C-alpha cells in the first residue's frame, strides 16, 4: 500500500499569499496599490462575509489580468516561479516535501491559487498540482474561474476526481487555514500549521 502527502500552498509551503505577491511582481508597486485601493470595497465585503471568497477573487483577477493573453500571463508565471517564488518558500515545508519524495510517496499540492505559477515550480520536483483553474476566452484571461475555486470542500472533490484515496494506506495532510479543514479531515496524519 502506498502513502499520499497533500500540501496546501499559500501560507503552508509559502510564507505569504502568492496571488498578491505575483500581482505586485507583474504590475509593479504603483499599479498594484492603485488597484488595491480601487478594490477596497471588495475586500471589505469579503471581510464582512457578505461576498464569497470566489467572487472576490474573480473581481481581483478581472481587474488586474482580465484581457491579458494567456501566453503572456503564463510567461509571467514561469518567470515568477523562477525569480520570486523561492524567496517565499518555508524551509520546514521544503524539508518535509523532500522527506516525502525520498520515501517515494505520491505528493499533491492542492491550492486555491491559480495553477499557472505553481505547476512550473512543482513540476521540477515531480509533484502534482490540483489548483484553481482560470477561464480562458479567445486566448485571453477572462478574470473568471473555470469551474470552482479550489478551496474548502472543493479541494476534497477535486482530489477524489483525480485519484482513488482508498489505494493509500496512509494519507498525510498539511494546511494552515479554514480552507484546508476538509482536506485535513480526510487524512490519517494531520498537520495544521506544523510539519512534525
N, C-alpha and C positions, 0 to 999 in steps of 0.2 A: 504493500500500500504506500502511496505517495503522500508527500506533505505539500501544503499550499500556504503561501505567505501573501497577505493582502495589505497594501500600504496606501493610506491616503497620501496626497501630495502636499498641498498647501498647509503649512503650519506643522506638518509631521515630518516629511523629508526636507522641506524648506523652512526657513526661519520666518518667512512672511508671505503674504498673498502674492502670487506671481502675476495675476491679471493686472493689478495696479502697477507692479514693477515693470512688467512687459510694456504696458501702455506708455509709461513715462519714458522708457527706453526708445520707443518708436516715435513718440510725438514731441519729446523734449519737454523741459520744465515749464516753459511759459504756456504752451498749448495744453499741456496736461492740467495745470492748475486752473486755467481758464475753464476747461471742460468740467473739472470737479466743482467749480463754483456754479456753472450752469445746471449741473445735475444734482445740486444740493437738495432740492425738494424731493427728488427720487430717493436719495439716501435717508432723508428724514422719514419718508413714508415707509421705507424698509425697516428703519429702527423702531418706528411706532407699530410695526406689524400690520399696516393697512395695505401693503403691497407685498406679494410673494417674492421670494428670492429670485426665481427665474425671470420674472417680469422686470425687476430692477436690473438684472444682468443684461437682458436684451436692450434696455434703454441705454445702458452704458456702451455696449458693443455697437449699437446703431450710431450713437453719437460719434464715437472715436473711429470706427472701422467700416461703417456702412458705405458700400460702394467701392471699397478697395478691392482691386483684382486679387483673386486667390493666390496667384503666383507671387505677387508682391508680398502679400501677407505671410505666406509660407517661407519666403526668403528672409523676412524679418524674424520669423520664429526660429529658423535654423541659426541665424546669427545670435539671437538671444540665448539659445541653448548652449552655444559655444562660449560666448563672450561674457554673459551676465549671470546665467543660472548657477554656475559653480560657486559664486560668492555667497549664495543663499543656502547652500546645502549643509545640513547639520552633520557633524562628524559622527555622532552616535547613530544617526539613521543610516549613513553610508556603511558604517561598521556592521550594522545588523543586516543590511542588504547583502553585503559581501559574505556574511556568515551563511545566509540562506543560499546564496549562489554556490558556495563551497560544499554545502550539504546536498546540492542537486535538487533543491525544492523548486516547484513551479512558483513564479513570482508575478503578481499583477499589481500595478499601480491603478487605483480606482479613484478618479478625481472629478470634481465639479468644474475644474478649469478646462478650457478647450484643449483637445488632444494635440493641437498643432505644434506647441513648443515642448510638450512632454515627450512625445514619441521620438524626436531626433536625439534627445538625451538618453532615454530609456533603451532605445533600440541598440545602442552601442554596448549595453550591458546584457543584452538578450532578455530584457524584462518587458513583459507585455503590458499594454495600456488599455484601460477602459475609461473613457472620459467623455465629457460633453462634446458634442459634435455641432459645428456651425453650419447653418444653411448657406448654400452657395447658389446664386441665381445668375445665369448667363455669365458664369466665370467670375462673379464678384461676391464678396461677403455681403450678405443682406443685413446682418446685425441680429438676425433671429437665430434661435436654437433649433437644430434639426432633431426632432423627437423631443425627449425630455431632458431637463437639466440633471446631470448625473450626481444627485445629491440625496441623502437620506435613503428611503426605501428603494429609490431608483438604482442605487449602487448594487443592491442585492438582486434586483430584477435583471440588470444588465449582466451581472456575474452568472446568474442561473441560465441566461440565454447563451453565454459563451462557453460555459463548462458544466460538467456534472460534478457537483461538490461531493456527492456520495462516493466518488472514486478516491477521496482523500481520507487518510486515517487521522491526520492532524491538520487543523487549519489555524494559522496564526493571523491575527489582525491587529493593525496599528493605526490609531487615529487620534485626533486632538479636539474634535468639536461635535456638536449635536448632529451634524450632517453625517457623522460616521457611526452613529448609535446602532443602526440596524446591521451594518457590516461587522461591527464588533460583536453584536449578539449572536451572529451565525458562527463565530469562531469557538474552537475549544481552548485556544490560548489567546486571551485578550490583553492588549497593551494600550492603555489610554494615557496619552502624554508621557509615555515612558517606553523604553526598549528592553528592559530587563525586569 
